[in-house]
């Protein structure tokens, strides 16, 4: 049988709870930024129940394979006939590898699938799949010397099966022992990496605790069931001693008839200066006293209240044995796992040593990863004015976890931080400013009144204006207290852009503020302008849009070849609309002689080489255009949405251009991922100023 075309990495371990999913996620994430088609394969999986690790990793792949296609055989088949099972695994793996450039293979869980050892079985599979092994070992409850001994034994076992081990990842290490463990592994080959223990990754969610105690949600916000419980307190003492022991993210267990404890805990959760709790578990099947229930309802608390019929001992025991998992729906855990891998494992070096070829295509996943990487390389300060939006808070948590930008969030600080804590989002590193009470208000009001005095604006009027989050955020940008702003999740484009027009103004030599969308197609990224700002540009404005779009595209690694779009190509058409595009094209050539620009040109001739060969055979742009300029907003907006919906493209934007400092607008339907990407774009724009 010929070897598969795809490069393959096999993650294997000699024991359970090594955090293979964290390691696989980090490698997979880096691969998706490196090659076009990345797949995952689980050679041995439980039959019946869906494998949560495979489902988690599938969400980060780019090869487009289904769950069923990425599974080899079941544990029972391995027990009954190991050789036949390996043959089936090889056949199914080749079907995956034929449709991928790289495959991450996650070995079996520690279930004693075969004798003499499960690791040996995984090594045999890796050899048959032509995959290099990344060995995952647990450091928990082991001395550095013991870790080194385990690794040495495992490497010998892998070598006995003729498996090639590319790297060793020691996971779940006491943070104080990282250096000692790394030094203990120095004498061993191959290269080793050490990851610290991260309590969040094994912390159960409130929903998992509820299931463990066979409970039901009887109060609070169902959306907060996804928050992780970072500790447990069995509240058997009096209320004042319970309050002394509360910690951030804690789950409190108390009988339903302990009204004093319930009222104290609920009050503490709502009060400034006390920790934000994960949930309250009322055990014993006892309902709250009606007056206590009325008081709790009156507080309007979103804290989940779970009721269970179990007694105190059984409730505490069930909670103690509940271990959280990194699953496809646990975004905070995913971000934490990726950050751990980024900080402690040189995945780029690991992939390079595996000789994985770098393709010439650029997929959406590759492009968005590159955005994040570039923003992280030169960290900038970005303000997010809409701190009252959960999507903004969730995006802020991800941005801070990945160190994409330093963030300032606008809103009433206690409310913003309390809501973030309820959502299980860590924004401790962010600055929170209240535009209604900040000490900056007087300074900003004086400045704004001076700027707008020709419009008759007084300082008192300016003070009212400055309390608006968009104006306050824009003034932060104007005063270089931050480097850029991202807004629009709750506000219109006009509400976001108008303050920028008034305060930040346009770049020298640019009279038109416009926008582009970065359209991530299956194998390339194009820039579409203008699809959001200028309704019916003149020839001069259209030239401005083209020049600005070419510069913006270049900032994001797109080699600008500009197509000035029209309903005719070259000299074939006449009319006012065509003449406008023709005039704008000449203006661009006059202003930017080195810029490759063609127009008027039809869309098909701009992007399709075969059509270009017929309609414009001698053009350096036709068939290879990367920046497409639409003649008006009606055409541009409809086209980008048609391509987005019909071709499955990812549209990032609008990216505003032409301003002195970067301000970018969000769609009011923006997803958390959209916000993260827009902040990265804004940070890159700020770094390129």
C-alpha positions as CSV (number, residue, x, y, z in Angstrom):
1,X,0.0,0.0,0.0
2,X,1.4,3.4,-0.9
3,X,1.9,6.0,1.8
4,X,-0.8,8.7,2.1
5,X,0.0,12.1,0.7
6,X,-0.9,13.9,4.0
7,X,1.6,14.4,6.8
8,X,0.4,12.8,10.0
9,X,1.0,13.5,13.7
10,X,-0.1,10.8,16.2
11,X,-0.7,11.9,19.8
12,X,-0.3,8.9,22.1
13,X,-0.1,8.5,25.9
14,X,0.6,5.7,28.3
15,X,-2.2,6.7,30.8
16,X,-5.4,8.6,31.2
17,X,-5.9,12.3,32.0
18,X,-2.8,13.5,30.2
19,X,-4.7,16.3,28.4
20,X,-4.3,14.9,24.9
21,X,-7.2,17.1,23.8
22,X,-5.3,20.2,24.8
23,X,-2.2,19.1,22.9
24,X,-4.2,18.0,19.9
25,X,-6.1,21.3,19.8
26,X,-2.9,23.4,19.9
27,X,-1.2,21.4,17.1
28,X,-4.4,21.4,15.0
29,X,-4.8,25.2,15.4
30,X,-1.3,25.8,14.2
31,X,-1.7,23.4,11.3
32,X,-4.9,25.1,10.2
33,X,-2.9,28.3,9.9
34,X,-0.2,26.5,7.9
35,X,-1.8,24.2,5.4
36,X,-5.1,24.3,3.5
37,X,-6.8,21.0,4.4
38,X,-6.3,19.8,8.0
39,X,-8.2,16.7,9.2
40,X,-8.4,14.8,12.5
41,X,-8.6,11.0,12.9
42,X,-9.5,8.9,15.9
43,X,-8.3,5.3,15.2
44,X,-10.1,3.8,18.2
45,X,-13.3,5.2,19.7
46,X,-16.2,4.1,21.8
47,X,-19.1,2.9,19.8
48,X,-22.6,4.3,20.4
49,X,-21.7,7.5,22.3
50,X,-20.1,10.2,20.2
51,X,-16.5,10.9,21.1
52,X,-16.4,14.4,22.7
53,X,-12.7,14.9,21.8
54,X,-13.3,14.1,18.2
55,X,-16.3,16.5,18.1
56,X,-14.1,19.2,19.7
57,X,-11.3,18.8,17.2
58,X,-13.6,18.5,14.1
59,X,-14.8,22.1,14.8
60,X,-11.2,23.3,14.2
61,X,-10.5,21.2,11.0
62,X,-10.5,22.5,7.5
63,X,-10.8,19.3,5.4
64,X,-14.6,19.2,5.5
65,X,-14.9,15.6,6.7
66,X,-17.8,14.2,8.7
67,X,-17.6,12.7,12.2
68,X,-18.2,9.2,10.8
69,X,-15.4,9.5,8.2
70,X,-12.9,10.4,11.0
71,X,-13.4,7.3,13.2
72,X,-11.5,4.0,12.8
73,X,-12.8,1.1,14.8
74,X,-14.4,0.4,18.2
75,X,-12.7,-0.9,21.4
76,X,-14.5,-4.2,21.1
77,X,-13.0,-4.9,17.7
78,X,-9.5,-4.2,19.0
79,X,-10.0,-6.7,21.9
80,X,-11.4,-9.4,19.6
81,X,-8.9,-9.2,16.7
82,X,-6.1,-6.5,17.0
83,X,-4.5,-7.3,13.6
84,X,-7.8,-7.1,11.7
85,X,-8.6,-3.9,13.6
86,X,-5.3,-2.3,12.5
87,X,-6.0,-3.3,8.9
88,X,-9.4,-1.5,9.1
89,X,-7.9,1.5,10.8
90,X,-5.3,1.8,8.0
91,X,-7.9,1.6,5.3
92,X,-10.1,4.3,7.0
93,X,-7.1,6.5,7.6
94,X,-6.1,6.5,4.0
95,X,-9.5,7.6,3.0
96,X,-9.1,10.6,5.3
97,X,-5.4,11.3,4.3
98,X,-6.4,11.4,0.6
99,X,-8.5,14.4,1.3
100,X,-6.1,16.3,3.5
101,X,-2.7,17.9,3.6
102,X,-2.1,17.1,7.3
103,X,-3.9,14.8,9.8
104,X,-3.8,15.0,13.6
105,X,-4.4,11.5,15.0
106,X,-5.5,11.2,18.6
107,X,-4.7,7.9,20.1
108,X,-7.0,5.8,22.3
109,X,-7.9,6.7,25.8
110,X,-6.4,4.7,28.7
111,X,-8.8,1.7,28.6
112,X,-6.4,-1.3,28.4
113,X,-7.4,-2.0,24.8
114,X,-4.8,-4.6,24.2
115,X,-1.9,-6.4,25.8
116,X,0.9,-6.0,26.8
117,X,0.3,-2.2,26.8
118,X,-2.0,0.3,25.3
119,X,0.9,2.5,24.3
120,X,2.4,-0.3,22.3
121,X,-0.8,-0.7,20.5
122,X,-0.9,2.9,19.6
123,X,2.7,2.8,18.5
124,X,1.9,-0.1,16.1
125,X,-1.0,1.9,14.7
126,X,1.2,5.0,14.3
127,X,3.8,2.9,12.4
128,X,1.2,1.5,10.1
129,X,-0.2,5.0,9.4
130,X,3.3,6.4,8.7
131,X,2.8,9.0,11.4
132,X,5.3,10.6,13.8
133,X,4.4,10.3,17.5
134,X,3.9,13.2,19.9
135,X,4.1,11.5,23.4
136,X,1.8,12.9,26.0
137,X,2.7,12.2,29.7
138,X,1.2,13.4,32.9
139,X,3.4,15.1,35.6
140,X,0.6,15.4,38.2
141,X,1.7,13.9,41.6
142,X,5.2,13.0,40.2
143,X,8.6,14.3,41.0
144,X,10.8,15.6,38.1
145,X,12.9,12.4,38.3
146,X,9.7,10.2,38.2
147,X,8.5,12.1,35.1
148,X,11.8,11.6,33.4
149,X,11.7,7.9,34.2
150,X,8.1,7.5,32.8
151,X,9.1,9.4,29.6
152,X,12.2,7.2,29.2
153,X,10.2,4.0,29.6
154,X,7.6,5.2,27.1
155,X,10.2,6.2,24.5
156,X,11.7,2.7,24.8
157,X,8.3,1.1,24.3
158,X,7.7,3.3,21.2
159,X,11.1,2.5,19.8
160,X,10.4,-1.2,20.3
161,X,7.5,-0.9,17.9
162,X,9.7,1.1,15.5
163,X,7.7,4.3,16.0
164,X,9.3,7.7,15.4
165,X,8.7,10.0,18.3
166,X,8.9,13.7,17.1
167,X,8.3,15.3,20.5
168,X,7.3,14.8,24.1
169,X,4.8,17.0,25.9
170,X,4.6,16.6,29.7
171,X,1.3,18.0,30.8
172,X,-0.4,18.9,34.1
173,X,2.8,19.9,35.8
174,X,2.9,21.8,39.1
175,X,3.7,25.4,38.0
176,X,6.5,25.6,40.5
177,X,8.1,22.5,39.0
178,X,8.2,23.5,35.3
179,X,11.9,24.3,35.2
180,X,12.9,21.3,37.3
181,X,10.9,18.9,35.0
182,X,12.3,20.5,31.9
183,X,15.8,20.1,33.2
184,X,15.2,16.5,34.1
185,X,14.1,15.8,30.5
186,X,17.1,17.6,28.9
187,X,19.2,14.5,28.6
188,X,16.5,12.7,26.7
189,X,15.7,12.7,23.0
190,X,13.5,14.0,21.3
191,X,12.7,17.6,22.2
192,X,10.4,17.9,25.2
193,X,7.9,20.6,26.3
194,X,6.3,21.1,29.7
195,X,2.8,22.4,30.3
196,X,1.6,23.6,33.7
197,X,-1.5,22.3,35.4
198,X,-4.5,24.6,34.6
199,X,-7.4,24.2,37.1
200,X,-9.9,25.7,34.6
201,X,-9.4,22.9,32.2
202,X,-10.7,20.3,34.7
203,X,-13.2,22.6,36.4
204,X,-16.8,21.3,35.9
205,X,-19.4,23.7,34.4
206,X,-22.5,24.5,36.4
207,X,-24.5,22.3,33.9
208,X,-22.2,19.4,34.6
209,X,-22.6,19.9,38.4
210,X,-26.4,20.0,37.9
211,X,-26.3,16.7,36.0
212,X,-24.0,15.1,38.6
213,X,-26.5,15.8,41.4
214,X,-29.6,15.0,39.3
215,X,-30.6,18.5,39.9
216,X,-32.9,21.1,38.2
217,X,-32.5,24.8,37.6
218,X,-35.0,26.6,39.9
219,X,-33.7,30.1,39.7
220,X,-31.2,32.3,37.9
221,X,-30.0,32.7,34.3
222,X,-29.9,29.5,32.2
223,X,-27.2,31.1,30.0
224,X,-24.8,31.0,33.0
225,X,-24.9,27.1,33.2
226,X,-21.8,27.1,31.1
227,X,-19.7,28.9,33.7
228,X,-17.0,26.8,35.3
229,X,-17.1,26.2,39.1
230,X,-13.6,26.9,40.3
231,X,-14.3,25.5,43.8
232,X,-16.9,24.1,46.1
233,X,-18.0,25.2,49.6
234,X,-20.3,22.9,51.7
235,X,-22.0,25.6,53.8
236,X,-22.7,23.8,57.0
237,X,-21.5,26.6,59.2
238,X,-23.3,29.9,60.1
239,X,-23.8,32.6,57.6
240,X,-20.9,34.9,58.7
241,X,-18.4,32.0,58.4
242,X,-19.8,31.1,55.0
243,X,-19.1,34.7,53.9
244,X,-15.5,34.4,55.1
245,X,-14.9,31.4,52.9
246,X,-16.4,32.5,49.6
247,X,-14.1,32.6,46.6
248,X,-14.4,33.7,43.0
249,X,-16.3,31.2,40.9
250,X,-17.3,29.0,43.8
251,X,-20.3,26.6,43.9
252,X,-22.0,26.8,47.3
253,X,-23.9,23.7,48.6
254,X,-26.5,24.2,51.4
255,X,-29.7,22.7,52.4
256,X,-32.8,24.5,51.1
257,X,-34.0,25.3,54.6
258,X,-30.9,27.2,55.6
259,X,-32.5,30.6,54.9
260,X,-29.7,32.5,56.6
261,X,-27.1,31.0,54.4
262,X,-29.1,31.4,51.2
263,X,-29.8,35.1,51.9
264,X,-26.2,35.7,52.9
265,X,-24.8,34.0,49.8
266,X,-27.2,35.6,47.4
267,X,-26.6,39.0,48.9
268,X,-22.8,38.6,48.8
269,X,-23.0,37.6,45.1
270,X,-24.8,40.8,44.3
271,X,-22.7,43.1,46.6
272,X,-19.6,45.0,45.5
273,X,-16.4,43.7,47.1
274,X,-17.6,40.0,47.4
275,X,-16.6,37.3,44.9
276,X,-18.9,36.4,41.9
277,X,-20.2,32.9,42.5
278,X,-20.8,30.1,40.0
279,X,-24.0,28.7,41.5
280,X,-25.9,27.7,44.6
281,X,-26.9,24.1,45.1
282,X,-29.9,23.5,47.4
283,X,-29.8,19.9,48.6
284,X,-32.2,17.7,50.6
285,X,-35.2,18.3,48.3
286,X,-36.2,21.3,50.5
287,X,-37.8,24.3,48.8
288,X,-36.9,27.8,49.9
289,X,-39.3,29.4,52.4
290,X,-41.8,31.5,50.4
291,X,-40.6,34.8,51.9
292,X,-37.0,33.9,51.2
293,X,-37.9,32.9,47.7
294,X,-39.7,36.3,47.3
295,X,-36.6,38.1,48.6
296,X,-34.3,36.2,46.2
297,X,-36.6,37.0,43.2
298,X,-36.7,40.6,44.3
299,X,-32.9,40.8,44.1
300,X,-33.1,40.0,40.4
301,X,-30.0,37.9,40.6
302,X,-28.9,35.8,37.6
303,X,-26.9,33.4,39.8
304,X,-28.1,29.8,38.9
305,X,-29.9,28.1,41.8
306,X,-30.0,24.3,41.5
307,X,-32.2,22.0,43.5
308,X,-31.5,18.4,44.2
309,X,-33.1,15.7,46.3
310,X,-29.7,14.3,47.4
311,X,-28.5,14.8,51.0
312,X,-25.6,16.9,51.9
313,X,-23.0,14.0,51.8
314,X,-24.2,12.6,48.5
315,X,-24.4,16.0,46.9
316,X,-20.9,17.0,48.0
317,X,-19.5,13.6,46.9
318,X,-21.1,13.8,43.5
319,X,-19.8,17.3,43.0
320,X,-16.3,16.3,44.2
321,X,-16.1,13.5,41.6
322,X,-17.3,15.7,38.7
323,X,-14.4,16.6,36.3
324,X,-14.8,19.1,33.6
325,X,-14.0,18.4,30.0
326,X,-12.8,20.6,27.1
327,X,-15.6,20.2,24.6
328,X,-16.8,22.0,21.5
329,X,-19.1,24.2,23.6
330,X,-16.5,25.3,26.3
331,X,-15.0,28.3,24.6
332,X,-13.2,29.6,27.6
333,X,-11.5,26.2,28.1
334,X,-10.6,26.1,24.4
335,X,-9.0,29.6,24.6
336,X,-7.1,28.6,27.7
337,X,-5.9,25.3,26.1
338,X,-4.7,27.2,23.0
339,X,-2.9,29.8,25.1
340,X,-1.1,27.1,27.1
341,X,0.1,25.5,23.9
342,X,1.1,28.9,22.4
343,X,3.1,29.8,25.5
344,X,4.8,26.5,26.3
345,X,5.1,24.5,23.0
346,X,6.9,25.7,19.9
347,X,4.3,24.2,17.5
348,X,5.8,26.1,14.5
349,X,9.1,24.4,15.1
350,X,7.4,21.0,15.7
351,X,5.5,21.3,12.4
352,X,8.7,22.4,10.6
353,X,10.6,19.4,11.8
354,X,7.8,17.2,10.5
355,X,8.5,18.7,7.0
356,X,4.9,19.6,6.3
357,X,4.8,21.4,3.0
358,X,3.6,25.0,2.9
359,X,0.9,25.6,0.2
360,X,0.5,28.7,-2.0
361,X,-3.2,29.0,-1.3
362,X,-4.6,31.0,1.6
363,X,-7.7,29.6,3.3
364,X,-10.0,31.6,5.7
365,X,-8.6,29.8,8.7
366,X,-5.0,30.5,7.6
367,X,-5.8,34.2,7.0
368,X,-7.6,34.8,10.3
369,X,-4.8,33.0,12.2
370,X,-2.3,35.3,10.5
371,X,-4.4,38.3,11.5
372,X,-4.2,37.2,15.2
373,X,-0.5,36.4,14.9
374,X,0.3,39.8,13.4
375,X,-1.7,41.7,16.0
376,X,-0.1,39.8,18.8
377,X,3.4,40.6,17.4
378,X,2.9,44.3,18.0
379,X,0.3,44.7,20.7
380,X,-1.9,47.8,20.5
381,X,-4.5,49.4,22.7
382,X,-8.1,49.1,21.5
383,X,-11.3,50.6,23.0
384,X,-14.6,48.6,23.0
385,X,-17.4,51.1,23.8
386,X,-20.2,48.6,24.2
387,X,-19.4,47.0,27.5
388,X,-23.0,46.2,28.1
389,X,-23.1,43.6,25.3
390,X,-22.2,40.0,26.3
391,X,-20.6,39.4,22.9
392,X,-18.2,42.2,23.5
393,X,-17.3,40.7,26.9
394,X,-16.8,37.2,25.5
395,X,-14.7,38.6,22.7
396,X,-12.7,40.6,25.2
397,X,-12.0,37.5,27.2
398,X,-10.6,35.7,24.1
399,X,-8.6,38.7,23.0
400,X,-7.0,39.1,26.4
401,X,-6.4,35.3,26.7
402,X,-4.5,35.3,23.4
403,X,-2.8,38.6,24.1
404,X,-4.1,40.1,20.8
405,X,-4.5,43.6,22.2
406,X,-4.7,45.7,25.4
407,X,-8.3,46.6,25.9
408,X,-10.3,49.4,27.3
409,X,-14.0,48.7,27.8
410,X,-16.6,51.4,28.3
411,X,-19.4,51.1,30.9
412,X,-20.1,51.2,34.6
413,X,-17.1,49.3,36.0
414,X,-18.9,47.3,38.7
415,X,-21.6,46.2,36.3
416,X,-19.2,45.3,33.5
417,X,-16.9,43.3,35.7
418,X,-19.8,41.6,37.4
419,X,-21.4,40.5,34.2
420,X,-18.1,39.3,32.8
421,X,-17.6,37.2,36.0
422,X,-21.1,35.8,35.6
423,X,-20.3,34.8,32.1
424,X,-17.1,33.1,33.2
425,X,-15.0,35.6,31.2
426,X,-11.7,36.9,32.6
427,X,-11.3,40.6,31.8
428,X,-9.1,41.4,34.8
429,X,-6.4,42.7,32.4
430,X,-8.8,45.2,30.8
431,X,-9.3,48.8,31.8
432,X,-12.9,49.8,32.3
433,X,-14.0,53.4,32.0
434,X,-17.4,54.9,32.6
435,X,-18.2,57.7,30.1
436,X,-20.7,59.2,32.5
437,X,-18.4,59.6,35.5
438,X,-14.8,59.4,34.3
439,X,-12.4,62.2,35.3
440,X,-11.6,62.5,31.6
441,X,-15.1,63.9,30.8
442,X,-14.2,67.6,31.5
443,X,-11.1,67.4,29.4
444,X,-12.9,65.7,26.5
445,X,-15.8,68.2,26.7
446,X,-13.4,71.2,26.5
447,X,-11.6,69.6,23.5
448,X,-14.8,68.7,21.7
449,X,-16.3,72.1,22.2
450,X,-13.2,73.7,20.8
451,X,-13.3,71.4,17.7
452,X,-17.0,72.1,17.1
453,X,-17.2,75.8,18.0
454,X,-17.8,76.7,14.4
455,X,-21.1,74.7,14.8
456,X,-22.0,76.7,17.9
457,X,-21.3,73.8,20.3
458,X,-20.9,75.0,24.0
459,X,-18.9,73.2,26.7
460,X,-22.2,72.1,28.4
461,X,-23.5,70.7,25.2
462,X,-20.2,69.0,24.5
463,X,-20.3,67.4,28.0
464,X,-23.6,65.7,27.2
465,X,-22.2,64.5,23.8
466,X,-19.1,63.1,25.5
467,X,-21.2,60.9,27.8
468,X,-22.1,59.0,24.6
469,X,-19.9,55.9,24.4
470,X,-19.0,56.4,20.7
471,X,-17.9,59.9,21.3
472,X,-16.0,59.1,24.5
473,X,-14.3,56.2,22.8
474,X,-13.4,58.3,19.8
475,X,-11.9,61.0,22.1
476,X,-9.7,58.3,23.7
477,X,-8.4,57.5,20.2
478,X,-7.9,61.2,19.4
479,X,-5.9,61.7,22.6
480,X,-3.7,58.6,21.9
481,X,-4.9,57.0,25.1
482,X,-5.8,54.1,22.9
483,X,-4.7,53.2,19.3
484,X,-8.1,52.3,17.8
485,X,-11.8,51.7,18.4
486,X,-14.2,48.9,17.5
487,X,-17.9,49.5,17.9
488,X,-21.3,48.8,16.3
489,X,-22.5,45.6,18.0
490,X,-25.3,47.7,19.5
491,X,-25.2,50.8,17.4
492,X,-25.7,51.8,13.8
493,X,-22.8,52.5,11.4
494,X,-23.6,56.2,11.5
495,X,-23.4,56.2,15.3
496,X,-20.0,54.7,15.1
497,X,-18.6,56.6,12.2
498,X,-20.0,60.1,12.8
499,X,-17.7,60.9,15.8
500,X,-14.7,59.7,13.8
501,X,-15.6,62.1,10.9
502,X,-15.9,65.0,13.4
503,X,-12.9,64.3,15.6
504,X,-10.4,62.1,13.9
505,X,-10.9,63.3,10.4
506,X,-9.2,61.9,7.2
507,X,-5.6,61.2,6.3
508,X,-3.6,63.9,4.4
509,X,-4.3,63.6,0.7
510,X,-7.5,61.5,1.3
511,X,-10.9,63.2,1.2
512,X,-13.1,60.1,1.3
513,X,-13.7,57.8,4.2
514,X,-14.6,54.4,2.7
515,X,-14.4,50.7,3.6
516,X,-13.4,47.3,2.3
517,X,-14.5,43.8,3.2
518,X,-11.9,41.1,3.3
519,X,-13.6,38.2,1.5
520,X,-12.0,34.9,2.5
521,X,-12.8,32.4,-0.2
522,X,-11.9,28.8,-0.2
523,X,-8.3,29.3,-1.5
524,X,-7.6,33.1,-1.5
525,X,-8.5,36.4,0.1
526,X,-9.9,39.3,-2.0
527,X,-10.7,42.9,-1.0
528,X,-14.1,44.4,-1.9
529,X,-14.6,48.2,-1.7
530,X,-16.7,50.2,-1.0
531,X,-19.6,48.1,0.3
532,X,-20.6,50.0,3.4
533,X,-20.0,53.8,3.4
534,X,-20.3,55.9,0.2
535,X,-23.7,55.5,-1.6
536,X,-22.9,56.9,-5.0
537,X,-19.3,58.0,-5.3
538,X,-18.1,60.5,-7.9
539,X,-15.1,59.7,-10.1
540,X,-12.8,61.5,-7.6
541,X,-14.3,59.6,-4.7
542,X,-14.1,56.3,-6.6
543,X,-10.4,57.0,-7.2
544,X,-10.0,57.7,-3.4
545,X,-11.7,54.4,-2.6
546,X,-9.4,52.5,-5.0
547,X,-6.2,54.0,-3.7
548,X,-7.2,53.5,0.0
549,X,-8.4,49.9,-0.7
550,X,-5.1,49.0,-2.3
551,X,-3.2,50.4,0.7
552,X,-5.4,48.6,3.1
553,X,-5.2,45.3,1.2
554,X,-1.4,45.6,1.3
555,X,-1.5,46.0,5.0
556,X,-3.0,42.6,5.3
557,X,-0.7,40.8,3.0
558,X,-2.7,41.0,-0.2
559,X,-0.7,42.0,-3.3
560,X,-2.9,44.8,-4.7
561,X,-4.1,44.4,-8.3
562,X,-7.0,46.7,-8.6
563,X,-10.1,46.1,-10.8
564,X,-12.4,49.1,-11.3
565,X,-15.7,47.2,-11.9
566,X,-18.3,48.1,-14.4
567,X,-20.9,46.4,-16.6
568,X,-18.5,46.6,-19.6
569,X,-14.8,45.8,-20.1
570,X,-12.3,48.0,-21.7
571,X,-13.7,50.2,-24.5
572,X,-16.7,48.0,-25.2
573,X,-19.3,50.1,-23.4
574,X,-20.5,53.7,-23.2
575,X,-22.7,55.7,-20.9
576,X,-22.4,57.9,-17.8
577,X,-21.7,55.0,-15.3
578,X,-19.0,53.5,-17.5
579,X,-17.4,56.9,-18.1
580,X,-17.3,57.5,-14.3
581,X,-15.3,54.3,-13.8
582,X,-13.1,55.1,-16.8
583,X,-12.3,58.6,-15.4
584,X,-11.7,57.2,-11.9
585,X,-9.2,54.6,-13.3
586,X,-7.2,57.4,-15.0
587,X,-7.2,59.4,-11.8
588,X,-5.8,56.4,-9.9
589,X,-3.1,55.9,-12.5
590,X,-2.1,59.5,-12.2
591,X,-1.9,59.4,-8.5
592,X,-0.3,56.0,-8.1
593,X,1.7,55.2,-11.3
594,X,3.2,52.0,-9.7
595,X,-0.2,50.5,-8.8
596,X,-1.6,47.8,-11.1
597,X,-5.1,49.0,-11.9
598,X,-7.5,48.1,-14.7
599,X,-10.9,49.6,-15.6
600,X,-13.6,49.6,-16.6
601,X,-13.7,45.8,-16.3
602,X,-16.4,43.2,-15.5
603,X,-16.2,41.0,-12.5
604,X,-15.7,37.8,-14.5
605,X,-12.9,39.3,-16.5
606,X,-11.3,40.6,-13.3
607,X,-11.1,37.2,-11.4
608,X,-11.4,34.4,-14.0
609,X,-8.2,33.8,-16.1
610,X,-10.1,32.1,-18.9
611,X,-12.5,35.0,-19.4
612,X,-9.7,37.5,-19.1
613,X,-7.8,35.7,-21.8
614,X,-10.7,36.5,-24.2
615,X,-11.7,40.0,-23.1
616,X,-8.3,41.5,-21.9
617,X,-5.5,39.2,-22.9
618,X,-2.7,41.8,-22.3
619,X,-3.8,43.1,-18.9
620,X,-1.6,42.5,-15.8
621,X,-4.8,42.7,-13.7
622,X,-7.5,40.9,-15.6
623,X,-8.0,37.3,-14.3
624,X,-5.8,38.0,-11.3
625,X,-7.4,41.0,-9.5
626,X,-7.2,41.0,-5.8
627,X,-8.9,44.4,-5.0
628,X,-12.3,44.9,-6.6
629,X,-13.8,48.3,-6.6
630,X,-17.5,48.6,-7.1
631,X,-19.1,51.6,-8.8
632,X,-21.6,52.3,-6.1
633,X,-22.8,51.1,-2.7
634,X,-25.9,49.3,-4.1
635,X,-23.7,47.0,-6.3
636,X,-21.0,46.5,-3.7
637,X,-23.2,45.7,-0.7
638,X,-25.4,43.2,-2.6
639,X,-22.4,41.6,-4.3
640,X,-20.4,41.0,-1.1
641,X,-23.6,39.5,0.6
642,X,-24.3,37.3,-2.5
643,X,-20.7,35.9,-2.4
644,X,-20.8,35.5,1.3
645,X,-24.1,33.5,1.3
646,X,-23.8,31.7,-2.0
647,X,-20.1,30.9,-2.1
648,X,-19.7,30.3,1.6
649,X,-17.1,33.0,1.9
650,X,-16.2,34.6,5.2
651,X,-16.6,38.3,5.1
652,X,-14.4,40.3,7.5
653,X,-15.4,43.9,7.8
654,X,-16.3,46.5,7.0
655,X,-12.7,47.8,7.5
656,X,-12.9,51.6,7.5
657,X,-10.1,53.4,5.6
658,X,-9.1,57.0,5.0
659,X,-9.2,58.0,8.7
660,X,-6.2,59.5,10.6
661,X,-6.6,56.7,13.2
662,X,-8.3,53.3,13.0
663,X,-12.0,53.1,13.9
664,X,-13.9,50.1,12.7
665,X,-17.6,49.2,12.6
666,X,-19.3,45.9,13.6
667,X,-22.5,44.5,12.2
668,X,-25.2,44.5,14.9
669,X,-25.5,40.7,14.2
670,X,-21.7,40.3,14.8
671,X,-20.6,37.0,16.3
672,X,-17.8,36.8,18.9
673,X,-15.4,35.6,16.2
674,X,-16.3,38.7,14.1
675,X,-15.4,41.0,17.0
676,X,-12.1,39.2,17.6
677,X,-11.1,39.5,14.0
678,X,-12.1,43.1,13.8
679,X,-10.1,44.0,16.8
680,X,-7.1,42.2,15.3
681,X,-7.6,44.2,12.1
682,X,-7.8,47.4,14.0
683,X,-4.6,46.6,15.9
684,X,-2.8,45.9,12.7
685,X,-4.0,49.2,11.2
686,X,-2.8,51.0,14.2
687,X,0.6,49.3,14.1
688,X,1.0,50.3,10.4
689,X,0.3,54.0,11.0
